[in-house]
């Protein structure tokens, strides 16, 4: 049991050291001196920033959610049962005997 704890501690230490090293290597301190060819454009205004990072993701979420909900609607009783979690008769209003819909 003690050997397993040592292995886990060594693994955790290795992962922590590796992560720390990667973070230090990618720190912005290396970006102080601009490289040749850097040509930054004008900054974004507050409205542009909010639109790009707040409004656009919300709109995309709503569009995708709407498409998923539209694709989930079905006239097929078997698909309706799967979507609603109800038996076929409950989902379509038909009488059900032994799991098979009866014709009225």
MMTF fields as JSON, N, C-alpha, C and O atoms, coordinates in Angstrom:
{
  "mmtfVersion": "1.0.0",
  "mmtfProducer": "UNKNOWN",
  "numBonds": 415,
  "numAtoms": 416,
  "numGroups": 104,
  "numChains": 1,
  "numModels": 1,
  "chainsPerModel": [1],
  "groupsPerChain": [104],
  "chainIdList": ["A"],
  "bondAtomList": [4, 2, 8, 6, 12, 10, 16, 14, 20, 18, 24, 22, 28, 26, 32, 30, 36, 34, 40, 38, 44, 42, 48, 46, 52, 50, 56, 54, 60, 58, 64, 62, 68, 66, 72, 70, 76, 74, 80, 78, 84, 82, 88, 86, 92, 90, 96, 94, 100, 98, 104, 102, 108, 106, 112, 110, 116, 114, 120, 118, 124, 122, 128, 126, 132, 130, 136, 134, 140, 138, 144, 142, 148, 146, 152, 150, 156, 154, 160, 158, 164, 162, 168, 166, 172, 170, 176, 174, 180, 178, 184, 182, 188, 186, 192, 190, 196, 194, 200, 198, 204, 202, 208, 206, 212, 210, 216, 214, 220, 218, 224, 222, 228, 226, 232, 230, 236, 234, 240, 238, 244, 242, 248, 246, 252, 250, 256, 254, 260, 258, 264, 262, 268, 266, 272, 270, 276, 274, 280, 278, 284, 282, 288, 286, 292, 290, 296, 294, 300, 298, 304, 302, 308, 306, 312, 310, 316, 314, 320, 318, 324, 322, 328, 326, 332, 330, 336, 334, 340, 338, 344, 342, 348, 346, 352, 350, 356, 354, 360, 358, 364, 362, 368, 366, 372, 370, 376, 374, 380, 378, 384, 382, 388, 386, 392, 390, 396, 394, 400, 398, 404, 402, 408, 406, 412, 410],
  "bondOrderList": [1, 1, 1, 1, 1, 1, 1, 1, 1, 1, 1, 1, 1, 1, 1, 1, 1, 1, 1, 1, 1, 1, 1, 1, 1, 1, 1, 1, 1, 1, 1, 1, 1, 1, 1, 1, 1, 1, 1, 1, 1, 1, 1, 1, 1, 1, 1, 1, 1, 1, 1, 1, 1, 1, 1, 1, 1, 1, 1, 1, 1, 1, 1, 1, 1, 1, 1, 1, 1, 1, 1, 1, 1, 1, 1, 1, 1, 1, 1, 1, 1, 1, 1, 1, 1, 1, 1, 1, 1, 1, 1, 1, 1, 1, 1, 1, 1, 1, 1, 1, 1, 1, 1],
  "groupList": [{"groupName": "UNK", "atomNameList": ["N", "CA", "C", "O"], "elementList": ["N", "C", "C", "O"], "formalChargeList": [0, 0, 0, 0], "bondAtomList": [1, 0, 2, 1, 3, 2], "bondOrderList": [1, 1, 2], "singleLetterCode": "X", "chemCompType": "L-PEPTIDE LINKING"}],
  "groupTypeList": [0, 0, 0, 0, 0, 0, 0, 0, 0, 0, 0, 0, 0, 0, 0, 0, 0, 0, 0, 0, 0, 0, 0, 0, 0, 0, 0, 0, 0, 0, 0, 0, 0, 0, 0, 0, 0, 0, 0, 0, 0, 0, 0, 0, 0, 0, 0, 0, 0, 0, 0, 0, 0, 0, 0, 0, 0, 0, 0, 0, 0, 0, 0, 0, 0, 0, 0, 0, 0, 0, 0, 0, 0, 0, 0, 0, 0, 0, 0, 0, 0, 0, 0, 0, 0, 0, 0, 0, 0, 0, 0, 0, 0, 0, 0, 0, 0, 0, 0, 0, 0, 0, 0, 0],
  "groupIdList": [1, 2, 3, 4, 5, 6, 7, 8, 9, 10, 11, 12, 13, 14, 15, 16, 17, 18, 19, 20, 21, 22, 23, 24, 25, 26, 27, 28, 29, 30, 31, 32, 33, 34, 35, 36, 37, 38, 39, 40, 41, 42, 43, 44, 45, 46, 47, 48, 49, 50, 51, 52, 53, 54, 55, 56, 57, 58, 59, 60, 61, 62, 63, 64, 65, 66, 67, 68, 69, 70, 71, 72, 73, 74, 75, 76, 77, 78, 79, 80, 81, 82, 83, 84, 85, 86, 87, 88, 89, 90, 91, 92, 93, 94, 95, 96, 97, 98, 99, 100, 101, 102, 103, 104],
  "secStructList": [7, 2, 2, 2, 2, 2, 2, 2, 2, 2, 2, 2, 2, 2, 2, 2, 2, 2, 2, 2, 2, 2, 2, 2, 2, 6, 7, 4, 4, 4, 4, 1, 1, 7, 7, 6, 6, 7, 7, 7, 7, 7, 7, 7, 7, 2, 2, 2, 2, 2, 0, 0, 0, 0, 0, 2, 2, 2, 2, 2, 2, 2, 2, 2, 2, 2, 2, 2, 2, 2, 2, 2, 7, 7, 1, 7, 2, 2, 2, 2, 2, 2, 2, 2, 7, 1, 7, 2, 2, 2, 2, 2, 7, 7, 7, 3, 3, 6, 6, 3, 3, 7, 7, 7],
  "xCoordList": [0.83, 0.0, 0.87, 0.56, 1.965, 2.86, 3.538, 3.776, 3.854, 4.499, 3.572, 4.017, 2.267, 1.278, 1.148, 1.012, 1.19, 1.088, 2.298, 2.155, 3.48, 4.686, 4.604, 5.012, 4.073, 3.934, 2.959, 3.214, 1.846, 0.859, 1.427, 1.182, 2.188, 2.794, 3.83, 3.899, 4.623, 5.613, 4.932, 5.381, 3.847, 3.102, 2.507, 2.575, 1.927, 1.331, 2.404, 2.183, 3.546, 4.646, 5.162, 5.472, 5.252, 5.73, 4.755, 5.168, 3.471, 2.462, 2.473, 2.383, 2.583, 2.61, 3.837, 3.733, 5.007, 6.233, 6.158, 6.561, 5.647, 5.521, 4.565, 4.84, 3.453, 2.474, 3.062, 2.893, 3.754, 4.369, 5.413, 5.478, 6.223, 7.243, 6.604, 7.076, 5.541, 4.868, 4.265, 4.316, 3.703, 3.112, 4.191, 3.982, 5.342, 6.422, 6.985, 7.343, 7.058, 7.6, 6.665, 7.124, 5.38, 4.423, 3.96, 2.953, 4.67, 4.247, 4.396, 5.201, 3.634, 3.701, 5.008, 5.225, 5.879, 7.141, 7.986, 8.784, 7.817, 8.561, 7.98, 8.576, 6.834, 6.18, 6.444, 5.816, 7.364, 7.645, 8.247, 7.876, 9.162, 9.801, 9.011, 8.865, 8.499, 7.726, 8.611, 9.766, 8.073, 8.791, 8.706, 7.843, 9.615, 9.553, 8.273, 7.919, 7.604, 6.389, 5.121, 4.019, 5.26, 4.067, 3.438, 4.123, 2.169, 1.451, 0.07, -0.918, -0.005, -1.314, -2.274, -1.899, -3.502, -4.528, -5.101, -4.629, -6.112, -6.738, -7.495, -7.992, -7.578, -8.281, -9.783, -10.306, -10.468, -11.924, -12.534, -11.998, -13.657, -14.385, -15.122, -15.162, -15.694, -16.422, -17.627, -17.92, -18.318, -19.498, -19.083, -19.735, -17.999, -17.526, -17.075, -17.331, -16.41, -15.952, -17.131, -17.145, -18.12, -19.302, -20.075, -20.577, -20.17, -20.871, -20.17, -20.815, -18.839, -18.069, -17.989, -18.105, -17.794, -17.541, -18.738, -18.685, -19.818, -21.017, -22.224, -22.831, -22.578, -23.805, -23.711, -24.648, -22.604, -22.464, -22.566, -23.278, -21.885, -22.069, -23.504, -23.997, -24.177, -25.566, -26.458, -27.305, -26.277, -27.082, -26.812, -27.747, -25.543, -25.219, -25.844, -26.358, -25.802, -26.428, -27.921, -28.461, -28.587, -30.032, -30.376, -31.358, -29.589, -29.841, -29.666, -30.51, -28.573, -28.329, -29.399, -29.884, -29.777, -30.823, -32.156, -32.888, -32.469, -33.709, -33.705, -34.718, -32.577, -32.493, -32.616, -33.231, -32.037, -32.148, -33.592, -34.079, -34.282, -35.675, -36.567, -37.488, -36.304, -37.089, -36.85, -37.78, -35.618, -35.299, -35.852, -35.988, -36.175, -36.691, -38.182, -38.682, -38.905, -40.344, -40.581, -39.948, -41.517, -41.763, -43.213, -43.807, -43.782, -45.132, -45.114, -46.165, -43.966, -43.827, -43.996, -43.257, -44.972, -45.209, -44.011, -43.816, -43.216, -42.06, -41.032, -40.466, -40.791, -39.847, -40.399, -39.642, -41.702, -42.306, -42.173, -41.943, -42.314, -42.174, -40.746, -40.538, -39.769, -38.38, -38.083, -37.346, -38.649, -38.372, -39.029, -38.439, -40.258, -40.986, -40.828, -41.084, -40.414, -40.288, -41.609, -41.689, -42.651, -43.969, -44.221, -43.532, -45.21, -45.603, -46.221, -46.64, -46.278, -46.762, -48.184, -48.486, -49.044, -50.421, -50.521, -51.35, -49.68, -49.704, -49.193, -49.677, -48.21, -47.61, -48.535, -48.54, -49.332, -50.16, -51.65, -52.444, -52.048, -53.459, -54.175, -55.4, -53.448, -54.074, -54.255, -53.598, -55.173, -55.343, -54.243, -53.945, -53.647, -52.537, -52.905, -53.342, -52.73, -52.922, -51.691, -51.331, -51.055, -49.861, -48.758, -48.05, -48.61, -47.536, -47.757, -46.881, -48.93, -49.173, -50.388, -51.405, -50.288, -51.421, -52.6, -52.419, -53.812, -55.023, -55.635, -55.563, -56.236, -56.925, -58.32, -59.026, -58.735, -60.074, -61.085, -62.261],
  "yCoordList": [-1.196, 0.0, 1.254, 2.221, 1.247, 2.389, 2.664, 3.82, 1.61, 1.762, 2.457, 3.26, 2.14, 2.758, 4.249, 5.057, 4.615, 6.024, 6.784, 7.908, 6.191, 6.837, 7.045, 8.089, 6.047, 6.177, 7.3, 8.09, 7.36, 8.413, 9.785, 10.745, 9.891, 11.17, 11.59, 12.76, 10.643, 10.94, 11.378, 12.317, 10.698, 11.063, 12.466, 13.261, 12.77, 14.089, 15.175, 16.247, 14.905, 15.873, 16.111, 17.242, 15.048, 15.17, 15.988, 16.854, 15.714, 16.465, 17.934, 18.818, 18.199, 19.584, 20.313, 21.45, 19.666, 20.296, 20.545, 21.608, 19.579, 19.747, 20.867, 21.658, 20.939, 21.999, 23.367, 24.315, 23.465, 24.731, 25.158, 26.33, 24.218, 24.528, 25.016, 25.985, 24.356, 24.781, 26.178, 26.98, 26.467, 27.79, 28.873, 29.965, 28.572, 29.555, 29.79, 30.914, 28.737, 28.879, 29.673, 30.315, 29.641, 30.338, 31.654, 32.21, 32.161, 33.389, 34.585, 34.548, 35.634, 36.802, 37.581, 38.523, 37.229, 37.941, 37.839, 38.732, 36.763, 36.598, 37.451, 37.543, 38.067, 38.855, 40.347, 41.165, 40.712, 42.122, 42.765, 43.88, 42.074, 42.601, 42.161, 40.961, 43.101, 42.701, 42.028, 42.411, 41.041, 40.35, 41.15, 42.013, 40.85, 41.476, 41.029, 39.85, 41.953, 41.622, 41.799, 41.691, 42.071, 42.321, 43.638, 44.658, 43.621, 44.822, 44.782, 44.482, 45.083, 45.0, 46.053, 47.191, 45.635, 46.54, 47.364, 47.282, 48.154, 48.951, 48.049, 46.99, 48.47, 47.69, 47.717, 48.543, 46.795, 46.739, 47.72, 47.935, 48.313, 49.164, 48.275, 47.056, 48.872, 48.11, 47.405, 46.257, 48.095, 47.51, 46.318, 45.274, 46.484, 45.385, 44.191, 43.043, 44.461, 43.384, 42.632, 41.401, 43.359, 42.708, 41.933, 40.841, 42.494, 41.79, 40.507, 39.485, 40.559, 39.407, 38.309, 37.126, 38.691, 37.706, 37.406, 36.472, 38.183, 37.927, 37.646, 36.58, 38.586, 38.456, 37.334, 36.549, 37.254, 36.237, 34.809, 33.996, 34.465, 33.106, 32.827, 31.713, 33.812, 33.61, 33.37, 32.477, 34.159, 33.988, 32.62, 31.928, 32.227, 30.911, 29.789, 28.82, 29.914, 28.912, 28.818, 27.72, 29.955, 29.947, 29.353, 28.622, 29.656, 29.106, 27.589, 26.858, 27.119, 25.668, 24.968, 23.907, 25.545, 24.94, 24.895, 23.91, 25.958, 25.968, 24.909, 24.246, 24.742, 23.707, 22.306, 21.426, 22.104, 20.796, 20.525, 19.407, 21.534, 21.335, 21.086, 20.273, 21.772, 21.529, 20.133, 19.481, 19.669, 18.33, 17.252, 16.104, 17.588, 16.618, 16.37, 15.375, 17.243, 17.054, 16.019, 16.05, 15.093, 14.038, 13.582, 13.605, 13.161, 12.61, 11.103, 10.507, 10.481, 9.045, 8.704, 9.231, 7.818, 7.53, 6.897, 7.115, 6.13, 5.511, 6.577, 6.571, 7.492, 8.566, 9.494, 9.986, 9.745, 10.598, 9.958, 10.658, 8.639, 7.938, 8.085, 8.315, 7.953, 8.087, 9.506, 9.704, 10.489, 11.879, 12.294, 13.041, 11.812, 12.24, 11.289, 11.67, 10.065, 9.082, 8.43, 7.696, 8.684, 8.114, 6.936, 6.763, 6.137, 5.017, 5.572, 6.729, 4.751, 5.204, 5.752, 6.764, 5.128, 5.585, 6.908, 7.751, 7.092, 8.346, 9.494, 10.621, 9.203, 10.253, 10.666, 11.833, 9.716, 10.023, 10.036, 10.432, 9.614, 9.587, 8.342, 8.277, 7.334, 6.091, 5.14, 5.267, 4.18, 3.134, 2.098, 1.721, 1.645, 0.704, -0.581, -0.556, -1.72, -3.037, -3.872, -4.035, -4.393, -5.242, -4.558, -5.205, -3.23, -2.498, -2.148, -1.545, -2.515, -2.206, -1.266, -1.51, -0.203, 0.717, 0.024, -0.74, 0.308, -0.245, 0.808, 2.002, 0.362, 1.251, 1.511, 0.562, 2.753, 3.079, 3.151, 3.413],
  "zCoordList": [0.0, 0.0, 0.0, -0.696, 0.78, 0.85, -0.472, -0.821, -1.216, -2.515, -3.506, -4.326, -3.424, -4.322, -4.022, -4.94, -2.748, -2.367, -2.9, -3.38, -2.824, -3.325, -4.838, -5.347, -5.555, -7.005, -7.36, -8.269, -6.639, -6.906, -6.579, -7.31, -5.487, -5.122, -6.168, -6.543, -6.631, -7.667, -8.954, -9.611, -9.315, -10.527, -10.391, -11.329, -9.232, -9.017, -9.057, -9.621, -8.47, -8.489, -9.898, -10.27, -10.676, -12.059, -12.898, -13.669, -12.749, -13.504, -13.092, -13.945, -11.798, -11.316, -11.838, -12.299, -11.77, -12.254, -13.756, -14.229, -14.506, -15.952, -16.31, -17.213, -15.614, -15.878, -15.563, -16.33, -14.431, -14.051, -15.074, -15.446, -15.527, -16.519, -17.823, -18.418, -18.265, -19.495, -19.342, -20.275, -18.191, -17.972, -17.959, -18.487, -17.359, -17.34, -18.742, -19.093, -19.528, -20.88, -21.784, -22.729, -21.513, -22.376, -21.767, -22.205, -20.773, -20.107, -21.041, -21.971, -20.801, -21.677, -21.541, -22.303, -20.609, -20.458, -21.729, -22.011, -22.493, -23.724, -24.858, -25.932, -24.625, -25.667, -25.491, -26.163, -24.596, -24.359, -25.606, -25.973, -26.246, -27.442, -28.662, -28.897, -29.442, -30.62, -31.662, -31.848, -32.328, -33.392, -34.681, -34.838, -35.597, -36.914, -37.612, -37.584, -38.22, -38.943, -38.122, -38.66, -36.821, -36.009, -36.448, -36.53, -36.722, -37.125, -36.481, -37.151, -35.181, -34.513, -35.059, -35.343, -35.191, -35.674, -34.538, -33.404, -34.838, -33.788, -32.814, -33.197, -31.565, -30.55, -30.765, -31.513, -30.095, -30.18, -29.194, -28.106, -29.578, -28.643, -27.639, -27.802, -26.62, -25.601, -26.221, -25.889, -27.116, -27.763, -28.636, -28.62, -29.391, -30.238, -29.401, -29.763, -28.291, -27.416, -26.811, -26.809, -26.299, -25.723, -26.784, -26.518, -27.977, -29.05, -29.44, -29.672, -29.514, -29.959, -28.895, -29.217, -27.64, -26.599, -25.701, -24.901, -25.818, -25.0, -25.884, -25.78, -26.751, -27.536, -28.572, -28.717, -29.281, -30.331, -29.78, -30.37, -28.671, -28.142, -27.689, -27.869, -27.109, -26.683, -27.894, -27.873, -28.946, -30.168, -30.788, -31.19, -30.868, -31.423, -30.594, -31.152, -29.268, -28.405, -28.684, -28.813, -28.777, -29.013, -30.385, -30.51, -31.397, -32.735, -32.719, -33.238, -32.124, -32.075, -31.242, -31.634, -30.095, -29.263, -30.013, -29.922, -30.751, -31.535, -32.62, -32.842, -33.3, -34.334, -33.741, -34.342, -32.575, -31.918, -31.522, -31.687, -31.001, -30.592, -31.805, -31.738, -32.904, -34.119, -34.657, -35.132, -34.588, -35.053, -34.142, -34.566, -32.903, -31.952, -32.082, -31.557, -32.767, -32.942, -34.036, -35.091, -33.757, -34.725, -34.62, -33.542, -35.77, -35.788, -35.58, -35.34, -35.664, -35.484, -34.0, -33.169, -33.642, -32.222, -31.526, -30.33, -32.233, -31.593, -31.249, -30.156, -32.184, -31.899, -30.832, -29.994, -30.846, -29.833, -28.461, -27.476, -28.381, -27.101, -26.584, -25.392, -27.469, -27.047, -26.587, -25.621, -27.268, -26.935, -25.629, -24.848, -25.381, -24.184, -23.028, -21.885, -23.282, -22.213, -21.857, -20.872, -22.644, -22.37, -23.299, -24.304, -22.951, -23.82, -25.091, -25.131, -26.125, -27.429, -27.335, -27.967, -26.584, -26.463, -25.736, -26.079, -24.734, -23.999, -24.856, -24.752, -25.707, -26.523, -27.663, -28.055, -28.211, -29.374, -29.067, -29.919, -27.875, -27.512, -27.975, -27.88, -28.48, -28.939, -27.752, -26.719, -27.938, -26.933, -27.143, -28.276, -26.054, -26.151, -25.443, -24.293, -26.127, -25.513, -25.819, -26.985, -24.816, -24.957, -25.75, -26.521, -25.559, -26.184, -27.639, -28.259, -28.222, -29.623, -29.713, -29.064, -30.508, -30.648, -31.341, -32.289, -30.845, -31.468, -32.367, -32.078, -33.457, -34.362, -33.826, -33.482, -33.744, -33.217, -34.325, -34.072]
}
